[in-house]
Structure formats: C-alpha cells, structure tokens
Amino acid sequence: MNLYRASFYKDLLNSGGHSFKCLQSQLEAQSDGPSQALVLRNGWSTTSV
C-alpha cells in the first residue's frame, strides 16, 4: 500500500489586491493506487475539518 497526501488550498486576496493560496486542509489516504485514493478523498468532506 502507498500513502497519498492531498492538500486543499483556497485562493484569497491580500490587502494590495494580489491573490495568494492559503492551505485550507490536508488529507492522507493509504491505498493500493492513486485511483483508490481519489475515491477515498471524494468520500471525505472538507467541511468536517
């Protein structure tokens, strides 16, 4: 099994009007392959963190 990490970012604007990415959450999933990790990620809600 492999360990996959997904990071979720939100685009924000600073006071000067420039955009930047802010890390919103991270998820680690252990699975046999990236396709299965993606399925696990889709079952996970970012609102639960």
Biopython code that builds the backbone (N, CA, C, O; Angstrom):
import numpy as np
from Bio.PDB.StructureBuilder import StructureBuilder

atoms = [
    (1, "MET", "N", (0.841, -1.186, 0.000)),
    (1, "MET", "CA", (0.000, 0.000, 0.000)),
    (1, "MET", "C", (0.882, 1.245, 0.000)),
    (1, "MET", "O", (1.994, 1.246, 0.528)),
    (2, "ASN", "N", (0.361, 2.286, -0.598)),
    (2, "ASN", "CA", (1.061, 3.568, -0.663)),
    (2, "ASN", "C", (0.297, 4.622, 0.117)),
    (2, "ASN", "O", (-0.914, 4.517, 0.313)),
    (3, "LEU", "N", (1.020, 5.631, 0.556)),
    (3, "LEU", "CA", (0.416, 6.742, 1.280)),
    (3, "LEU", "C", (0.340, 7.950, 0.353)),
    (3, "LEU", "O", (1.355, 8.365, -0.206)),
    (4, "TYR", "N", (-0.834, 8.507, 0.188)),
    (4, "TYR", "CA", (-1.052, 9.668, -0.668)),
    (4, "TYR", "C", (-1.506, 10.838, 0.186)),
    (4, "TYR", "O", (-2.295, 10.664, 1.115)),
    (5, "ARG", "N", (-1.012, 12.026, -0.125)),
    (5, "ARG", "CA", (-1.402, 13.225, 0.606)),
    (5, "ARG", "C", (-2.042, 14.208, -0.374)),
    (5, "ARG", "O", (-1.490, 14.500, -1.435)),
    (6, "ALA", "N", (-3.203, 14.702, 0.001)),
    (6, "ALA", "CA", (-3.887, 15.716, -0.802)),
    (6, "ALA", "C", (-3.945, 17.004, 0.013)),
    (6, "ALA", "O", (-4.274, 16.986, 1.199)),
    (7, "SER", "N", (-3.626, 18.104, -0.628)),
    (7, "SER", "CA", (-3.684, 19.416, 0.017)),
    (7, "SER", "C", (-4.751, 20.250, -0.668)),
    (7, "SER", "O", (-4.850, 20.255, -1.894)),
    (8, "PHE", "N", (-5.542, 20.949, 0.115)),
    (8, "PHE", "CA", (-6.618, 21.773, -0.404)),
    (8, "PHE", "C", (-6.323, 23.229, -0.074)),
    (8, "PHE", "O", (-6.117, 23.586, 1.086)),
    (9, "TYR", "N", (-6.304, 24.056, -1.097)),
    (9, "TYR", "CA", (-5.969, 25.473, -0.949)),
    (9, "TYR", "C", (-7.156, 26.342, -1.323)),
    (9, "TYR", "O", (-8.002, 25.959, -2.131)),
    (10, "LYS", "N", (-7.200, 27.509, -0.723)),
    (10, "LYS", "CA", (-8.225, 28.494, -1.054)),
    (10, "LYS", "C", (-7.521, 29.738, -1.576)),
    (10, "LYS", "O", (-6.564, 30.215, -0.966)),
    (11, "ASP", "N", (-7.991, 30.265, -2.705)),
    (11, "ASP", "CA", (-7.424, 31.495, -3.266)),
    (11, "ASP", "C", (-8.000, 32.693, -2.524)),
    (11, "ASP", "O", (-9.217, 32.856, -2.438)),
    (12, "LEU", "N", (-7.115, 33.528, -1.989)),
    (12, "LEU", "CA", (-7.521, 34.722, -1.249)),
    (12, "LEU", "C", (-6.832, 35.944, -1.842)),
    (12, "LEU", "O", (-5.874, 35.816, -2.604)),
    (13, "LEU", "N", (-7.319, 37.120, -1.493)),
    (13, "LEU", "CA", (-6.693, 38.371, -1.910)),
    (13, "LEU", "C", (-6.083, 39.051, -0.698)),
    (13, "LEU", "O", (-6.701, 39.114, 0.365)),
    (14, "ASN", "N", (-4.856, 39.564, -0.861)),
    (14, "ASN", "CA", (-4.261, 40.325, 0.235)),
    (14, "ASN", "C", (-4.725, 41.777, 0.153)),
    (14, "ASN", "O", (-5.493, 42.130, -0.741)),
    (15, "SER", "N", (-4.274, 42.609, 1.064)),
    (15, "SER", "CA", (-4.735, 43.998, 1.118)),
    (15, "SER", "C", (-4.321, 44.792, -0.113)),
    (15, "SER", "O", (-4.934, 45.814, -0.421)),
    (16, "GLY", "N", (-3.287, 44.338, -0.824)),
    (16, "GLY", "CA", (-2.849, 45.004, -2.045)),
    (16, "GLY", "C", (-3.572, 44.515, -3.285)),
    (16, "GLY", "O", (-3.286, 44.982, -4.388)),
    (17, "GLY", "N", (-4.500, 43.587, -3.127)),
    (17, "GLY", "CA", (-5.274, 43.085, -4.250)),
    (17, "GLY", "C", (-4.621, 41.917, -4.983)),
    (17, "GLY", "O", (-5.129, 41.484, -6.018)),
    (18, "HIS", "N", (-3.514, 41.404, -4.473)),
    (18, "HIS", "CA", (-2.837, 40.276, -5.101)),
    (18, "HIS", "C", (-3.367, 38.967, -4.519)),
    (18, "HIS", "O", (-3.607, 38.861, -3.317)),
    (19, "SER", "N", (-3.543, 37.982, -5.383)),
    (19, "SER", "CA", (-4.067, 36.707, -4.906)),
    (19, "SER", "C", (-2.934, 35.840, -4.364)),
    (19, "SER", "O", (-1.790, 35.932, -4.810)),
    (20, "PHE", "N", (-3.277, 35.002, -3.400)),
    (20, "PHE", "CA", (-2.351, 34.027, -2.853)),
    (20, "PHE", "C", (-3.144, 32.815, -2.405)),
    (20, "PHE", "O", (-4.349, 32.902, -2.169)),
    (21, "LYS", "N", (-2.466, 31.694, -2.289)),
    (21, "LYS", "CA", (-3.121, 30.460, -1.879)),
    (21, "LYS", "C", (-2.875, 30.220, -0.401)),
    (21, "LYS", "O", (-1.753, 30.344, 0.091)),
    (22, "CYS", "N", (-3.942, 29.875, 0.292)),
    (22, "CYS", "CA", (-3.881, 29.595, 1.723)),
    (22, "CYS", "C", (-4.279, 28.130, 1.929)),
    (22, "CYS", "O", (-5.339, 27.696, 1.480)),
    (23, "LEU", "N", (-3.414, 27.378, 2.613)),
    (23, "LEU", "CA", (-3.705, 25.968, 2.870)),
    (23, "LEU", "C", (-4.938, 25.860, 3.754)),
    (23, "LEU", "O", (-4.984, 26.401, 4.858)),
    (24, "GLN", "N", (-5.939, 25.146, 3.240)),
    (24, "GLN", "CA", (-7.192, 25.006, 3.973)),
    (24, "GLN", "C", (-7.208, 23.714, 4.793)),
    (24, "GLN", "O", (-7.637, 23.712, 5.946)),
    (25, "SER", "N", (-6.740, 22.620, 4.194)),
    (25, "SER", "CA", (-6.682, 21.352, 4.909)),
    (25, "SER", "C", (-5.811, 20.368, 4.141)),
    (25, "SER", "O", (-5.504, 20.568, 2.965)),
    (26, "GLN", "N", (-5.423, 19.303, 4.831)),
    (26, "GLN", "CA", (-4.662, 18.228, 4.215)),
    (26, "GLN", "C", (-5.296, 16.903, 4.607)),
    (26, "GLN", "O", (-5.899, 16.766, 5.672)),
    (27, "LEU", "N", (-5.143, 15.942, 3.722)),
    (27, "LEU", "CA", (-5.711, 14.622, 3.941)),
    (27, "LEU", "C", (-4.677, 13.598, 3.512)),
    (27, "LEU", "O", (-4.073, 13.736, 2.448)),
    (28, "GLU", "N", (-4.467, 12.576, 4.323)),
    (28, "GLU", "CA", (-3.604, 11.469, 3.944)),
    (28, "GLU", "C", (-4.470, 10.231, 3.798)),
    (28, "GLU", "O", (-5.319, 9.948, 4.644)),
    (29, "ALA", "N", (-4.246, 9.493, 2.708)),
    (29, "ALA", "CA", (-5.017, 8.282, 2.446)),
    (29, "ALA", "C", (-4.062, 7.164, 2.078)),
    (29, "ALA", "O", (-3.182, 7.344, 1.236)),
    (30, "GLN", "N", (-4.231, 6.019, 2.701)),
    (30, "GLN", "CA", (-3.421, 4.860, 2.369)),
    (30, "GLN", "C", (-4.248, 3.965, 1.458)),
    (30, "GLN", "O", (-5.351, 3.554, 1.817)),
    (31, "SER", "N", (-3.712, 3.663, 0.274)),
    (31, "SER", "CA", (-4.455, 2.862, -0.685)),
    (31, "SER", "C", (-3.496, 2.138, -1.611)),
    (31, "SER", "O", (-2.286, 2.366, -1.578)),
    (32, "ASP", "N", (-4.053, 1.263, -2.438)),
    (32, "ASP", "CA", (-3.257, 0.488, -3.386)),
    (32, "ASP", "C", (-2.797, 1.325, -4.568)),
    (32, "ASP", "O", (-1.776, 1.015, -5.182)),
    (33, "GLY", "N", (-3.525, 2.373, -4.893)),
    (33, "GLY", "CA", (-3.155, 3.195, -6.037)),
    (33, "GLY", "C", (-3.824, 4.550, -5.978)),
    (33, "GLY", "O", (-4.704, 4.775, -5.147)),
    (34, "PRO", "N", (-3.407, 5.473, -6.869)),
    (34, "PRO", "CA", (-3.971, 6.827, -6.840)),
    (34, "PRO", "C", (-5.467, 6.874, -7.122)),
    (34, "PRO", "O", (-6.162, 7.747, -6.602)),
    (35, "SER", "N", (-5.973, 5.956, -7.932)),
    (35, "SER", "CA", (-7.413, 5.956, -8.228)),
    (35, "SER", "C", (-8.228, 5.663, -6.973)),
    (35, "SER", "O", (-9.253, 6.298, -6.729)),
    (36, "GLN", "N", (-7.773, 4.709, -6.188)),
    (36, "GLN", "CA", (-8.480, 4.385, -4.947)),
    (36, "GLN", "C", (-8.347, 5.533, -3.950)),
    (36, "GLN", "O", (-9.291, 5.824, -3.216)),
    (37, "ALA", "N", (-7.193, 6.184, -3.915)),
    (37, "ALA", "CA", (-7.009, 7.334, -3.017)),
    (37, "ALA", "C", (-7.963, 8.452, -3.399)),
    (37, "ALA", "O", (-8.501, 9.135, -2.527)),
    (38, "LEU", "N", (-8.178, 8.646, -4.703)),
    (38, "LEU", "CA", (-9.113, 9.672, -5.169)),
    (38, "LEU", "C", (-10.536, 9.340, -4.732)),
    (38, "LEU", "O", (-11.283, 10.235, -4.339)),
    (39, "VAL", "N", (-10.915, 8.082, -4.796)),
    (39, "VAL", "CA", (-12.250, 7.668, -4.342)),
    (39, "VAL", "C", (-12.392, 7.929, -2.846)),
    (39, "VAL", "O", (-13.439, 8.392, -2.394)),
    (40, "LEU", "N", (-11.345, 7.636, -2.075)),
    (40, "LEU", "CA", (-11.392, 7.908, -0.635)),
    (40, "LEU", "C", (-11.521, 9.393, -0.363)),
    (40, "LEU", "O", (-12.256, 9.805, 0.535)),
    (41, "ARG", "N", (-10.797, 10.209, -1.147)),
    (41, "ARG", "CA", (-10.856, 11.664, -0.988)),
    (41, "ARG", "C", (-12.241, 12.189, -1.292)),
    (41, "ARG", "O", (-12.730, 13.075, -0.591)),
    (42, "ASN", "N", (-12.891, 11.659, -2.327)),
    (42, "ASN", "CA", (-14.222, 12.141, -2.715)),
    (42, "ASN", "C", (-15.273, 11.807, -1.659)),
    (42, "ASN", "O", (-16.321, 12.450, -1.606)),
    (43, "GLY", "N", (-15.004, 10.813, -0.822)),
    (43, "GLY", "CA", (-15.920, 10.480, 0.261)),
    (43, "GLY", "C", (-15.669, 11.293, 1.510)),
    (43, "GLY", "O", (-16.412, 11.182, 2.485)),
    (44, "TRP", "N", (-14.619, 12.117, 1.493)),
    (44, "TRP", "CA", (-14.235, 12.927, 2.656)),
    (44, "TRP", "C", (-14.718, 14.353, 2.444)),
    (44, "TRP", "O", (-14.554, 14.905, 1.356)),
    (45, "SER", "N", (-15.299, 14.945, 3.448)),
    (45, "SER", "CA", (-15.831, 16.308, 3.326)),
    (45, "SER", "C", (-14.871, 17.302, 3.952)),
    (45, "SER", "O", (-14.455, 17.128, 5.098)),
    (46, "THR", "N", (-14.508, 18.365, 3.198)),
    (46, "THR", "CA", (-13.618, 19.394, 3.728)),
    (46, "THR", "C", (-14.318, 20.218, 4.807)),
    (46, "THR", "O", (-13.652, 20.895, 5.590)),
    (47, "THR", "N", (-15.646, 20.171, 4.858)),
    (47, "THR", "CA", (-16.374, 20.940, 5.863)),
    (47, "THR", "C", (-16.305, 20.271, 7.236)),
    (47, "THR", "O", (-16.662, 20.880, 8.245)),
    (48, "SER", "N", (-15.842, 19.009, 7.273)),
    (48, "SER", "CA", (-15.800, 18.310, 8.550)),
    (48, "SER", "C", (-14.544, 18.632, 9.342)),
    (48, "SER", "O", (-14.413, 18.199, 10.486)),
    (49, "VAL", "N", (-13.610, 19.389, 8.754)),
    (49, "VAL", "CA", (-12.355, 19.710, 9.450)),
    (49, "VAL", "C", (-12.470, 21.033, 10.140)),
    (49, "VAL", "O", (-11.519, 21.479, 10.782)),
]
sb = StructureBuilder()
sb.init_structure("model")
sb.init_model(0)
sb.init_chain("A")
sb.init_seg("    ")
for serial, (resi, resn, name, xyz) in enumerate(atoms, 1):
    if name == "N":
        sb.init_residue(resn, " ", resi, " ")
    sb.init_atom(name, np.array(xyz, "f"), 0.0, 1.0, " ", f" {name:<3s}", serial, name[0])
structure = sb.get_structure()
